């Protein structure tokens, strides 16, 4: 029977298999070396992923709806929102564009923002699946790509229109989006640890 070698070439009187079993039992008692080790942290990571995509789904949904519902009575409340017509009227005056294009542009922007929200809503729902579905990360990746491209487009327009306050705001959102995107990939790694038992 194999024994475990000790320093200076001395053999151990305990069989290797017995030592291995005892060490495994000891690690299990400490919560090390099993899938359970990673369960609690990975669940927390998954929850934060769901919160992140939920935030962006809400962000784009509400901003898209605001293009249509601002300054209107929606029943239980008055949706005050932000009237972009005056803001874009100033932009168009600076750029010497026709103000007739403001309304169609805002309608397009509202539809586009609602479209961005769709994959993020799917990602939020799929994030709570057990086991977590790859659909959540795939959908969130699409949502983050569309978010990044849109915020970059907004930032370019801010520069041309000379609105530095909006530029800083969109830059902050862009930085937050990158953090959420990285966290989404970390969530995928954590889920893999649960599946493989941390190997």
PyMOL commands that place a pseudoatom at each C-alpha (Angstrom):
pseudoatom trace, name=CA, resn=UNK, resi=1, chain=A, elem=C, hetatm=0, pos=[0.000, 0.000, 0.000]
pseudoatom trace, name=CA, resn=UNK, resi=2, chain=A, elem=C, hetatm=0, pos=[1.308, 3.449, -0.913]
pseudoatom trace, name=CA, resn=UNK, resi=3, chain=A, elem=C, hetatm=0, pos=[2.376, 5.727, 1.896]
pseudoatom trace, name=CA, resn=UNK, resi=4, chain=A, elem=C, hetatm=0, pos=[2.818, 9.466, 1.925]
pseudoatom trace, name=CA, resn=UNK, resi=5, chain=A, elem=C, hetatm=0, pos=[6.426, 10.559, 1.756]
pseudoatom trace, name=CA, resn=UNK, resi=6, chain=A, elem=C, hetatm=0, pos=[7.619, 12.754, 4.586]
pseudoatom trace, name=CA, resn=UNK, resi=7, chain=A, elem=C, hetatm=0, pos=[10.630, 15.111, 4.648]
pseudoatom trace, name=CA, resn=UNK, resi=8, chain=A, elem=C, hetatm=0, pos=[14.090, 13.496, 4.659]
pseudoatom trace, name=CA, resn=UNK, resi=9, chain=A, elem=C, hetatm=0, pos=[12.693, 10.440, 2.879]
pseudoatom trace, name=CA, resn=UNK, resi=10, chain=A, elem=C, hetatm=0, pos=[10.817, 9.060, 5.894]
pseudoatom trace, name=CA, resn=UNK, resi=11, chain=A, elem=C, hetatm=0, pos=[7.669, 7.157, 5.088]
pseudoatom trace, name=CA, resn=UNK, resi=12, chain=A, elem=C, hetatm=0, pos=[4.321, 7.877, 6.703]
pseudoatom trace, name=CA, resn=UNK, resi=13, chain=A, elem=C, hetatm=0, pos=[2.617, 5.039, 8.588]
pseudoatom trace, name=CA, resn=UNK, resi=14, chain=A, elem=C, hetatm=0, pos=[-0.755, 6.244, 7.229]
pseudoatom trace, name=CA, resn=UNK, resi=15, chain=A, elem=C, hetatm=0, pos=[-1.960, 5.042, 3.831]
pseudoatom trace, name=CA, resn=UNK, resi=16, chain=A, elem=C, hetatm=0, pos=[-2.272, 7.750, 1.173]
pseudoatom trace, name=CA, resn=UNK, resi=17, chain=A, elem=C, hetatm=0, pos=[-5.947, 6.960, 0.563]
pseudoatom trace, name=CA, resn=UNK, resi=18, chain=A, elem=C, hetatm=0, pos=[-6.805, 7.380, 4.230]
pseudoatom trace, name=CA, resn=UNK, resi=19, chain=A, elem=C, hetatm=0, pos=[-5.013, 10.713, 4.451]
pseudoatom trace, name=CA, resn=UNK, resi=20, chain=A, elem=C, hetatm=0, pos=[-6.691, 11.900, 1.256]
pseudoatom trace, name=CA, resn=UNK, resi=21, chain=A, elem=C, hetatm=0, pos=[-10.127, 10.942, 2.605]
pseudoatom trace, name=CA, resn=UNK, resi=22, chain=A, elem=C, hetatm=0, pos=[-9.536, 12.613, 5.943]
pseudoatom trace, name=CA, resn=UNK, resi=23, chain=A, elem=C, hetatm=0, pos=[-8.252, 15.774, 4.244]
pseudoatom trace, name=CA, resn=UNK, resi=24, chain=A, elem=C, hetatm=0, pos=[-11.283, 15.832, 1.929]
pseudoatom trace, name=CA, resn=UNK, resi=25, chain=A, elem=C, hetatm=0, pos=[-13.673, 15.451, 4.885]
pseudoatom trace, name=CA, resn=UNK, resi=26, chain=A, elem=C, hetatm=0, pos=[-11.843, 18.224, 6.743]
pseudoatom trace, name=CA, resn=UNK, resi=27, chain=A, elem=C, hetatm=0, pos=[-12.113, 20.573, 3.777]
pseudoatom trace, name=CA, resn=UNK, resi=28, chain=A, elem=C, hetatm=0, pos=[-15.784, 19.807, 3.343]
pseudoatom trace, name=CA, resn=UNK, resi=29, chain=A, elem=C, hetatm=0, pos=[-16.408, 20.652, 6.996]
pseudoatom trace, name=CA, resn=UNK, resi=30, chain=A, elem=C, hetatm=0, pos=[-14.741, 24.007, 6.340]
pseudoatom trace, name=CA, resn=UNK, resi=31, chain=A, elem=C, hetatm=0, pos=[-16.798, 24.470, 3.146]
pseudoatom trace, name=CA, resn=UNK, resi=32, chain=A, elem=C, hetatm=0, pos=[-13.760, 24.172, 0.849]
pseudoatom trace, name=CA, resn=UNK, resi=33, chain=A, elem=C, hetatm=0, pos=[-13.426, 22.130, -2.297]
pseudoatom trace, name=CA, resn=UNK, resi=34, chain=A, elem=C, hetatm=0, pos=[-17.075, 21.673, -3.167]
pseudoatom trace, name=CA, resn=UNK, resi=35, chain=A, elem=C, hetatm=0, pos=[-19.646, 23.428, -5.313]
pseudoatom trace, name=CA, resn=UNK, resi=36, chain=A, elem=C, hetatm=0, pos=[-21.265, 24.748, -2.147]
pseudoatom trace, name=CA, resn=UNK, resi=37, chain=A, elem=C, hetatm=0, pos=[-18.184, 26.899, -1.589]
pseudoatom trace, name=CA, resn=UNK, resi=38, chain=A, elem=C, hetatm=0, pos=[-19.098, 29.022, -4.572]
pseudoatom trace, name=CA, resn=UNK, resi=39, chain=A, elem=C, hetatm=0, pos=[-22.879, 28.927, -4.236]
pseudoatom trace, name=CA, resn=UNK, resi=40, chain=A, elem=C, hetatm=0, pos=[-23.427, 31.873, -1.932]
pseudoatom trace, name=CA, resn=UNK, resi=41, chain=A, elem=C, hetatm=0, pos=[-20.972, 34.282, -3.646]
pseudoatom trace, name=CA, resn=UNK, resi=42, chain=A, elem=C, hetatm=0, pos=[-22.228, 33.280, -7.103]
pseudoatom trace, name=CA, resn=UNK, resi=43, chain=A, elem=C, hetatm=0, pos=[-25.854, 33.842, -6.097]
pseudoatom trace, name=CA, resn=UNK, resi=44, chain=A, elem=C, hetatm=0, pos=[-24.897, 37.321, -4.903]
pseudoatom trace, name=CA, resn=UNK, resi=45, chain=A, elem=C, hetatm=0, pos=[-23.083, 37.979, -8.178]
pseudoatom trace, name=CA, resn=UNK, resi=46, chain=A, elem=C, hetatm=0, pos=[-26.122, 36.796, -10.128]
pseudoatom trace, name=CA, resn=UNK, resi=47, chain=A, elem=C, hetatm=0, pos=[-28.397, 39.049, -8.064]
pseudoatom trace, name=CA, resn=UNK, resi=48, chain=A, elem=C, hetatm=0, pos=[-26.185, 42.065, -8.744]
pseudoatom trace, name=CA, resn=UNK, resi=49, chain=A, elem=C, hetatm=0, pos=[-26.171, 41.184, -12.446]
pseudoatom trace, name=CA, resn=UNK, resi=50, chain=A, elem=C, hetatm=0, pos=[-29.980, 41.119, -12.388]
pseudoatom trace, name=CA, resn=UNK, resi=51, chain=A, elem=C, hetatm=0, pos=[-30.054, 44.466, -10.580]
pseudoatom trace, name=CA, resn=UNK, resi=52, chain=A, elem=C, hetatm=0, pos=[-27.667, 45.990, -13.134]
pseudoatom trace, name=CA, resn=UNK, resi=53, chain=A, elem=C, hetatm=0, pos=[-29.642, 44.873, -16.175]
pseudoatom trace, name=CA, resn=UNK, resi=54, chain=A, elem=C, hetatm=0, pos=[-32.852, 45.798, -14.361]
pseudoatom trace, name=CA, resn=UNK, resi=55, chain=A, elem=C, hetatm=0, pos=[-31.551, 49.315, -13.843]
pseudoatom trace, name=CA, resn=UNK, resi=56, chain=A, elem=C, hetatm=0, pos=[-30.674, 49.736, -17.525]
pseudoatom trace, name=CA, resn=UNK, resi=57, chain=A, elem=C, hetatm=0, pos=[-33.987, 48.201, -18.606]
pseudoatom trace, name=CA, resn=UNK, resi=58, chain=A, elem=C, hetatm=0, pos=[-35.774, 50.738, -16.409]
pseudoatom trace, name=CA, resn=UNK, resi=59, chain=A, elem=C, hetatm=0, pos=[-33.496, 53.548, -17.596]
pseudoatom trace, name=CA, resn=UNK, resi=60, chain=A, elem=C, hetatm=0, pos=[-34.214, 53.054, -21.287]
pseudoatom trace, name=CA, resn=UNK, resi=61, chain=A, elem=C, hetatm=0, pos=[-37.887, 52.157, -20.807]
pseudoatom trace, name=CA, resn=UNK, resi=62, chain=A, elem=C, hetatm=0, pos=[-38.634, 55.266, -18.772]
pseudoatom trace, name=CA, resn=UNK, resi=63, chain=A, elem=C, hetatm=0, pos=[-36.567, 57.559, -20.999]
pseudoatom trace, name=CA, resn=UNK, resi=64, chain=A, elem=C, hetatm=0, pos=[-38.285, 56.173, -24.093]
pseudoatom trace, name=CA, resn=UNK, resi=65, chain=A, elem=C, hetatm=0, pos=[-41.743, 56.596, -22.577]
pseudoatom trace, name=CA, resn=UNK, resi=66, chain=A, elem=C, hetatm=0, pos=[-40.844, 60.100, -21.420]
pseudoatom trace, name=CA, resn=UNK, resi=67, chain=A, elem=C, hetatm=0, pos=[-40.509, 61.162, -25.058]
pseudoatom trace, name=CA, resn=UNK, resi=68, chain=A, elem=C, hetatm=0, pos=[-44.221, 60.446, -25.460]
pseudoatom trace, name=CA, resn=UNK, resi=69, chain=A, elem=C, hetatm=0, pos=[-45.734, 60.987, -22.005]
pseudoatom trace, name=CA, resn=UNK, resi=70, chain=A, elem=C, hetatm=0, pos=[-44.004, 64.063, -20.580]
pseudoatom trace, name=CA, resn=UNK, resi=71, chain=A, elem=C, hetatm=0, pos=[-46.342, 66.809, -19.371]
pseudoatom trace, name=CA, resn=UNK, resi=72, chain=A, elem=C, hetatm=0, pos=[-49.337, 64.490, -19.512]
pseudoatom trace, name=CA, resn=UNK, resi=73, chain=A, elem=C, hetatm=0, pos=[-51.855, 62.969, -17.100]
pseudoatom trace, name=CA, resn=UNK, resi=74, chain=A, elem=C, hetatm=0, pos=[-51.435, 59.190, -17.008]
pseudoatom trace, name=CA, resn=UNK, resi=75, chain=A, elem=C, hetatm=0, pos=[-54.165, 58.461, -14.461]
pseudoatom trace, name=CA, resn=UNK, resi=76, chain=A, elem=C, hetatm=0, pos=[-52.808, 57.993, -10.931]
pseudoatom trace, name=CA, resn=UNK, resi=77, chain=A, elem=C, hetatm=0, pos=[-50.120, 60.628, -11.485]
pseudoatom trace, name=CA, resn=UNK, resi=78, chain=A, elem=C, hetatm=0, pos=[-49.068, 63.500, -13.677]
pseudoatom trace, name=CA, resn=UNK, resi=79, chain=A, elem=C, hetatm=0, pos=[-46.034, 62.510, -15.743]
pseudoatom trace, name=CA, resn=UNK, resi=80, chain=A, elem=C, hetatm=0, pos=[-43.989, 65.699, -15.640]
pseudoatom trace, name=CA, resn=UNK, resi=81, chain=A, elem=C, hetatm=0, pos=[-40.795, 64.340, -17.179]
pseudoatom trace, name=CA, resn=UNK, resi=82, chain=A, elem=C, hetatm=0, pos=[-38.560, 66.509, -19.307]
pseudoatom trace, name=CA, resn=UNK, resi=83, chain=A, elem=C, hetatm=0, pos=[-39.831, 68.390, -22.318]
pseudoatom trace, name=CA, resn=UNK, resi=84, chain=A, elem=C, hetatm=0, pos=[-37.029, 68.017, -24.834]
pseudoatom trace, name=CA, resn=UNK, resi=85, chain=A, elem=C, hetatm=0, pos=[-38.697, 70.229, -27.448]
pseudoatom trace, name=CA, resn=UNK, resi=86, chain=A, elem=C, hetatm=0, pos=[-37.274, 73.449, -26.000]
pseudoatom trace, name=CA, resn=UNK, resi=87, chain=A, elem=C, hetatm=0, pos=[-33.872, 71.883, -25.436]
pseudoatom trace, name=CA, resn=UNK, resi=88, chain=A, elem=C, hetatm=0, pos=[-33.651, 70.583, -28.991]
pseudoatom trace, name=CA, resn=UNK, resi=89, chain=A, elem=C, hetatm=0, pos=[-35.070, 73.837, -30.295]
pseudoatom trace, name=CA, resn=UNK, resi=90, chain=A, elem=C, hetatm=0, pos=[-31.990, 75.541, -28.897]
pseudoatom trace, name=CA, resn=UNK, resi=91, chain=A, elem=C, hetatm=0, pos=[-29.737, 72.868, -30.399]
pseudoatom trace, name=CA, resn=UNK, resi=92, chain=A, elem=C, hetatm=0, pos=[-31.347, 73.202, -33.812]
pseudoatom trace, name=CA, resn=UNK, resi=93, chain=A, elem=C, hetatm=0, pos=[-31.013, 76.987, -33.689]
pseudoatom trace, name=CA, resn=UNK, resi=94, chain=A, elem=C, hetatm=0, pos=[-27.292, 76.647, -32.997]
pseudoatom trace, name=CA, resn=UNK, resi=95, chain=A, elem=C, hetatm=0, pos=[-26.877, 74.107, -35.783]
pseudoatom trace, name=CA, resn=UNK, resi=96, chain=A, elem=C, hetatm=0, pos=[-29.112, 76.069, -38.168]
pseudoatom trace, name=CA, resn=UNK, resi=97, chain=A, elem=C, hetatm=0, pos=[-31.393, 73.104, -38.723]
pseudoatom trace, name=CA, resn=UNK, resi=98, chain=A, elem=C, hetatm=0, pos=[-35.113, 73.296, -39.398]
pseudoatom trace, name=CA, resn=UNK, resi=99, chain=A, elem=C, hetatm=0, pos=[-37.193, 73.041, -36.179]
pseudoatom trace, name=CA, resn=UNK, resi=100, chain=A, elem=C, hetatm=0, pos=[-39.713, 70.923, -38.085]
pseudoatom trace, name=CA, resn=UNK, resi=101, chain=A, elem=C, hetatm=0, pos=[-37.373, 67.955, -37.637]
pseudoatom trace, name=CA, resn=UNK, resi=102, chain=A, elem=C, hetatm=0, pos=[-37.479, 68.115, -33.814]
pseudoatom trace, name=CA, resn=UNK, resi=103, chain=A, elem=C, hetatm=0, pos=[-40.692, 66.150, -33.310]
pseudoatom trace, name=CA, resn=UNK, resi=104, chain=A, elem=C, hetatm=0, pos=[-39.807, 63.287, -35.715]
pseudoatom trace, name=CA, resn=UNK, resi=105, chain=A, elem=C, hetatm=0, pos=[-36.340, 63.100, -34.125]
pseudoatom trace, name=CA, resn=UNK, resi=106, chain=A, elem=C, hetatm=0, pos=[-37.764, 62.817, -30.613]
pseudoatom trace, name=CA, resn=UNK, resi=107, chain=A, elem=C, hetatm=0, pos=[-40.255, 60.166, -31.740]
pseudoatom trace, name=CA, resn=UNK, resi=108, chain=A, elem=C, hetatm=0, pos=[-37.421, 58.171, -33.313]
pseudoatom trace, name=CA, resn=UNK, resi=109, chain=A, elem=C, hetatm=0, pos=[-35.314, 58.585, -30.154]
pseudoatom trace, name=CA, resn=UNK, resi=110, chain=A, elem=C, hetatm=0, pos=[-38.183, 57.339, -27.990]
pseudoatom trace, name=CA, resn=UNK, resi=111, chain=A, elem=C, hetatm=0, pos=[-38.734, 54.252, -30.147]
pseudoatom trace, name=CA, resn=UNK, resi=112, chain=A, elem=C, hetatm=0, pos=[-35.005, 53.549, -30.251]
pseudoatom trace, name=CA, resn=UNK, resi=113, chain=A, elem=C, hetatm=0, pos=[-34.672, 53.774, -26.460]
pseudoatom trace, name=CA, resn=UNK, resi=114, chain=A, elem=C, hetatm=0, pos=[-37.617, 51.423, -25.952]
pseudoatom trace, name=CA, resn=UNK, resi=115, chain=A, elem=C, hetatm=0, pos=[-35.959, 48.997, -28.386]
pseudoatom trace, name=CA, resn=UNK, resi=116, chain=A, elem=C, hetatm=0, pos=[-32.744, 49.069, -26.334]
pseudoatom trace, name=CA, resn=UNK, resi=117, chain=A, elem=C, hetatm=0, pos=[-34.759, 48.188, -23.241]
pseudoatom trace, name=CA, resn=UNK, resi=118, chain=A, elem=C, hetatm=0, pos=[-36.132, 44.959, -24.760]
pseudoatom trace, name=CA, resn=UNK, resi=119, chain=A, elem=C, hetatm=0, pos=[-32.990, 42.761, -24.569]
pseudoatom trace, name=CA, resn=UNK, resi=120, chain=A, elem=C, hetatm=0, pos=[-32.267, 44.134, -21.088]
pseudoatom trace, name=CA, resn=UNK, resi=121, chain=A, elem=C, hetatm=0, pos=[-35.752, 43.185, -19.894]
pseudoatom trace, name=CA, resn=UNK, resi=122, chain=A, elem=C, hetatm=0, pos=[-35.195, 39.682, -21.297]
pseudoatom trace, name=CA, resn=UNK, resi=123, chain=A, elem=C, hetatm=0, pos=[-31.800, 39.533, -19.552]
pseudoatom trace, name=CA, resn=UNK, resi=124, chain=A, elem=C, hetatm=0, pos=[-33.319, 40.594, -16.223]
pseudoatom trace, name=CA, resn=UNK, resi=125, chain=A, elem=C, hetatm=0, pos=[-36.011, 37.901, -16.375]
pseudoatom trace, name=CA, resn=UNK, resi=126, chain=A, elem=C, hetatm=0, pos=[-33.595, 35.192, -17.531]
pseudoatom trace, name=CA, resn=UNK, resi=127, chain=A, elem=C, hetatm=0, pos=[-31.144, 36.080, -14.749]
pseudoatom trace, name=CA, resn=UNK, resi=128, chain=A, elem=C, hetatm=0, pos=[-33.498, 34.490, -12.208]
pseudoatom trace, name=CA, resn=UNK, resi=129, chain=A, elem=C, hetatm=0, pos=[-33.709, 31.171, -14.058]
pseudoatom trace, name=CA, resn=UNK, resi=130, chain=A, elem=C, hetatm=0, pos=[-32.335, 28.117, -12.205]
pseudoatom trace, name=CA, resn=UNK, resi=131, chain=A, elem=C, hetatm=0, pos=[-29.803, 27.259, -13.438]
pseudoatom trace, name=CA, resn=UNK, resi=132, chain=A, elem=C, hetatm=0, pos=[-29.044, 30.707, -14.794]
pseudoatom trace, name=CA, resn=UNK, resi=133, chain=A, elem=C, hetatm=0, pos=[-29.633, 30.801, -18.518]
pseudoatom trace, name=CA, resn=UNK, resi=134, chain=A, elem=C, hetatm=0, pos=[-26.961, 31.883, -20.992]
pseudoatom trace, name=CA, resn=UNK, resi=135, chain=A, elem=C, hetatm=0, pos=[-29.785, 33.910, -22.528]
pseudoatom trace, name=CA, resn=UNK, resi=136, chain=A, elem=C, hetatm=0, pos=[-29.394, 36.428, -19.697]
pseudoatom trace, name=CA, resn=UNK, resi=137, chain=A, elem=C, hetatm=0, pos=[-25.767, 37.202, -20.499]
pseudoatom trace, name=CA, resn=UNK, resi=138, chain=A, elem=C, hetatm=0, pos=[-26.334, 37.055, -24.256]
pseudoatom trace, name=CA, resn=UNK, resi=139, chain=A, elem=C, hetatm=0, pos=[-29.284, 39.464, -24.066]
pseudoatom trace, name=CA, resn=UNK, resi=140, chain=A, elem=C, hetatm=0, pos=[-27.503, 41.764, -21.622]
pseudoatom trace, name=CA, resn=UNK, resi=141, chain=A, elem=C, hetatm=0, pos=[-24.471, 41.880, -23.913]
pseudoatom trace, name=CA, resn=UNK, resi=142, chain=A, elem=C, hetatm=0, pos=[-26.692, 43.045, -26.766]
pseudoatom trace, name=CA, resn=UNK, resi=143, chain=A, elem=C, hetatm=0, pos=[-28.279, 45.602, -24.469]
pseudoatom trace, name=CA, resn=UNK, resi=144, chain=A, elem=C, hetatm=0, pos=[-24.895, 46.900, -23.336]
pseudoatom trace, name=CA, resn=UNK, resi=145, chain=A, elem=C, hetatm=0, pos=[-23.592, 47.133, -26.906]
pseudoatom trace, name=CA, resn=UNK, resi=146, chain=A, elem=C, hetatm=0, pos=[-26.644, 49.136, -27.973]
pseudoatom trace, name=CA, resn=UNK, resi=147, chain=A, elem=C, hetatm=0, pos=[-26.344, 51.246, -24.823]
pseudoatom trace, name=CA, resn=UNK, resi=148, chain=A, elem=C, hetatm=0, pos=[-22.689, 52.005, -25.507]
pseudoatom trace, name=CA, resn=UNK, resi=149, chain=A, elem=C, hetatm=0, pos=[-23.257, 52.915, -29.145]
pseudoatom trace, name=CA, resn=UNK, resi=150, chain=A, elem=C, hetatm=0, pos=[-26.225, 55.116, -28.246]
pseudoatom trace, name=CA, resn=UNK, resi=151, chain=A, elem=C, hetatm=0, pos=[-24.382, 56.954, -25.468]
pseudoatom trace, name=CA, resn=UNK, resi=152, chain=A, elem=C, hetatm=0, pos=[-21.399, 57.518, -27.762]
pseudoatom trace, name=CA, resn=UNK, resi=153, chain=A, elem=C, hetatm=0, pos=[-23.775, 58.926, -30.375]
pseudoatom trace, name=CA, resn=UNK, resi=154, chain=A, elem=C, hetatm=0, pos=[-25.374, 61.187, -27.776]
pseudoatom trace, name=CA, resn=UNK, resi=155, chain=A, elem=C, hetatm=0, pos=[-21.927, 62.352, -26.648]
pseudoatom trace, name=CA, resn=UNK, resi=156, chain=A, elem=C, hetatm=0, pos=[-20.882, 63.226, -30.193]
pseudoatom trace, name=CA, resn=UNK, resi=157, chain=A, elem=C, hetatm=0, pos=[-24.061, 65.248, -30.631]
pseudoatom trace, name=CA, resn=UNK, resi=158, chain=A, elem=C, hetatm=0, pos=[-23.414, 66.996, -27.290]
pseudoatom trace, name=CA, resn=UNK, resi=159, chain=A, elem=C, hetatm=0, pos=[-19.997, 68.079, -28.512]
pseudoatom trace, name=CA, resn=UNK, resi=160, chain=A, elem=C, hetatm=0, pos=[-21.330, 69.415, -31.809]
pseudoatom trace, name=CA, resn=UNK, resi=161, chain=A, elem=C, hetatm=0, pos=[-24.241, 71.176, -30.083]
pseudoatom trace, name=CA, resn=UNK, resi=162, chain=A, elem=C, hetatm=0, pos=[-21.986, 72.607, -27.397]
pseudoatom trace, name=CA, resn=UNK, resi=163, chain=A, elem=C, hetatm=0, pos=[-23.785, 71.101, -24.394]
pseudoatom trace, name=CA, resn=UNK, resi=164, chain=A, elem=C, hetatm=0, pos=[-21.010, 70.153, -21.959]
pseudoatom trace, name=CA, resn=UNK, resi=165, chain=A, elem=C, hetatm=0, pos=[-23.417, 69.363, -19.110]
pseudoatom trace, name=CA, resn=UNK, resi=166, chain=A, elem=C, hetatm=0, pos=[-25.135, 66.670, -21.184]
pseudoatom trace, name=CA, resn=UNK, resi=167, chain=A, elem=C, hetatm=0, pos=[-21.724, 65.449, -22.347]
pseudoatom trace, name=CA, resn=UNK, resi=168, chain=A, elem=C, hetatm=0, pos=[-20.591, 64.884, -18.744]
pseudoatom trace, name=CA, resn=UNK, resi=169, chain=A, elem=C, hetatm=0, pos=[-23.861, 63.132, -17.942]
pseudoatom trace, name=CA, resn=UNK, resi=170, chain=A, elem=C, hetatm=0, pos=[-23.618, 60.790, -20.920]
pseudoatom trace, name=CA, resn=UNK, resi=171, chain=A, elem=C, hetatm=0, pos=[-19.949, 60.129, -20.142]
pseudoatom trace, name=CA, resn=UNK, resi=172, chain=A, elem=C, hetatm=0, pos=[-20.901, 59.087, -16.597]
pseudoatom trace, name=CA, resn=UNK, resi=173, chain=A, elem=C, hetatm=0, pos=[-23.570, 56.742, -17.922]
pseudoatom trace, name=CA, resn=UNK, resi=174, chain=A, elem=C, hetatm=0, pos=[-21.067, 55.274, -20.367]
pseudoatom trace, name=CA, resn=UNK, resi=175, chain=A, elem=C, hetatm=0, pos=[-18.582, 54.549, -17.560]
pseudoatom trace, name=CA, resn=UNK, resi=176, chain=A, elem=C, hetatm=0, pos=[-21.338, 52.908, -15.504]
pseudoatom trace, name=CA, resn=UNK, resi=177, chain=A, elem=C, hetatm=0, pos=[-22.322, 50.805, -18.504]
pseudoatom trace, name=CA, resn=UNK, resi=178, chain=A, elem=C, hetatm=0, pos=[-18.750, 49.494, -18.853]
pseudoatom trace, name=CA, resn=UNK, resi=179, chain=A, elem=C, hetatm=0, pos=[-18.708, 48.498, -15.172]
pseudoatom trace, name=CA, resn=UNK, resi=180, chain=A, elem=C, hetatm=0, pos=[-22.019, 46.659, -15.559]
pseudoatom trace, name=CA, resn=UNK, resi=181, chain=A, elem=C, hetatm=0, pos=[-20.787, 44.926, -18.712]
pseudoatom trace, name=CA, resn=UNK, resi=182, chain=A, elem=C, hetatm=0, pos=[-17.652, 43.673, -16.948]
pseudoatom trace, name=CA, resn=UNK, resi=183, chain=A, elem=C, hetatm=0, pos=[-19.784, 42.505, -14.024]
pseudoatom trace, name=CA, resn=UNK, resi=184, chain=A, elem=C, hetatm=0, pos=[-21.974, 40.561, -16.438]
pseudoatom trace, name=CA, resn=UNK, resi=185, chain=A, elem=C, hetatm=0, pos=[-18.926, 38.632, -17.653]
pseudoatom trace, name=CA, resn=UNK, resi=186, chain=A, elem=C, hetatm=0, pos=[-17.878, 37.988, -14.037]
pseudoatom trace, name=CA, resn=UNK, resi=187, chain=A, elem=C, hetatm=0, pos=[-21.356, 36.613, -13.400]
pseudoatom trace, name=CA, resn=UNK, resi=188, chain=A, elem=C, hetatm=0, pos=[-20.772, 34.109, -16.210]
pseudoatom trace, name=CA, resn=UNK, resi=189, chain=A, elem=C, hetatm=0, pos=[-17.497, 32.998, -14.610]
pseudoatom trace, name=CA, resn=UNK, resi=190, chain=A, elem=C, hetatm=0, pos=[-19.187, 32.617, -11.213]
pseudoatom trace, name=CA, resn=UNK, resi=191, chain=A, elem=C, hetatm=0, pos=[-21.973, 30.527, -12.737]
pseudoatom trace, name=CA, resn=UNK, resi=192, chain=A, elem=C, hetatm=0, pos=[-19.361, 28.276, -14.339]
pseudoatom trace, name=CA, resn=UNK, resi=193, chain=A, elem=C, hetatm=0, pos=[-17.769, 27.746, -10.928]
pseudoatom trace, name=CA, resn=UNK, resi=194, chain=A, elem=C, hetatm=0, pos=[-21.087, 26.535, -9.542]
pseudoatom trace, name=CA, resn=UNK, resi=195, chain=A, elem=C, hetatm=0, pos=[-21.565, 24.178, -12.496]
pseudoatom trace, name=CA, resn=UNK, resi=196, chain=A, elem=C, hetatm=0, pos=[-18.048, 22.716, -12.327]
pseudoatom trace, name=CA, resn=UNK, resi=197, chain=A, elem=C, hetatm=0, pos=[-17.754, 22.754, -8.557]
pseudoatom trace, name=CA, resn=UNK, resi=198, chain=A, elem=C, hetatm=0, pos=[-14.969, 25.333, -8.681]
pseudoatom trace, name=CA, resn=UNK, resi=199, chain=A, elem=C, hetatm=0, pos=[-12.567, 23.114, -10.675]
for i in range(1, 199): cmd.bond("trace and resi %d" % i, "trace and resi %d" % (i + 1))
show_as sticks, trace
zoom trace
